[in-house]
């Protein structure tokens, strides 16, 4: 073999080695990138910490207090139960409504719990005494959802009567009624800064209202895209994004400022009933009639984990606000599960 041929072969070998090293470096960088991403999501709940038994019928709604040490659950058995999150111990049970309890929400200071019922009423409960402070009446059909403003001074309620009522918490006075949806309104939510109110309806739309003090709750955007009725809506912690879940089995993420769709999350095999962002806003949890909870990476829309354990439809999900990675789920199997 002459010198020129040897030189040529050596050059080819060096080129192959260079390419291999380059690929190895790229793979190492990709692995490190994945590890960084995985570490940032290492707090994901994966196992059942506690299963809470006690309700006699479907668990329709759950809510953490602001400190994250108490969980409230509402049921078709007409009761509300309070649970110690750290131990799963039942603290208190009280008869709430004359029909199903459909929705729960704690005030920002944790001193008041609001409940909505199939009996067309909203009740405000003193958390120190467990007694009802007042009953709010005005809806003409079942109350489906309740939500406190960030200041805690206003309560919003939605109903099958297609209306959204706004109440002054201190007095129980109805101060405004929002109309515009053409069908039932199963979900209402305030943005974290209190500037926006979101309502979701069986008319396949989400409406965003200007909720700033002194404003007449002007309609800002009507979001369209779902192929069937809406069941749930949730704001991201920074208030820039909203998530909606539908009977069409999809979740859609929307830009609050522009009203434009960001992405669609697909994977559930049945209706999406409840949504909740984790405190960091990088993970979205969804509960479905397919009996699963799915966790999604918000930035990419990728499914991270599917949690299985309920044998009934999952009707409600909520992240603990204290940032410890605890997720709660309520189901038609009459139980609440705490995931860690």
Helices and strands as residue ranges (DSSP letters): H 3-40, E 48-52, E 59-64, E 70-75, E 79-84, E 90-95, E 101-106, E 112-117, E 121-126, E 132-137, E 143-148, E 154-159, E 164-168, E 173-178, E 187-190, E 196-200, E 205-210, E 219-224, E 230-235, E 241-246, E 250-255, E 261-266, E 272-277, E 283-288, E 292-297, E 303-308, E 314-319, E 327-331, E 336-339
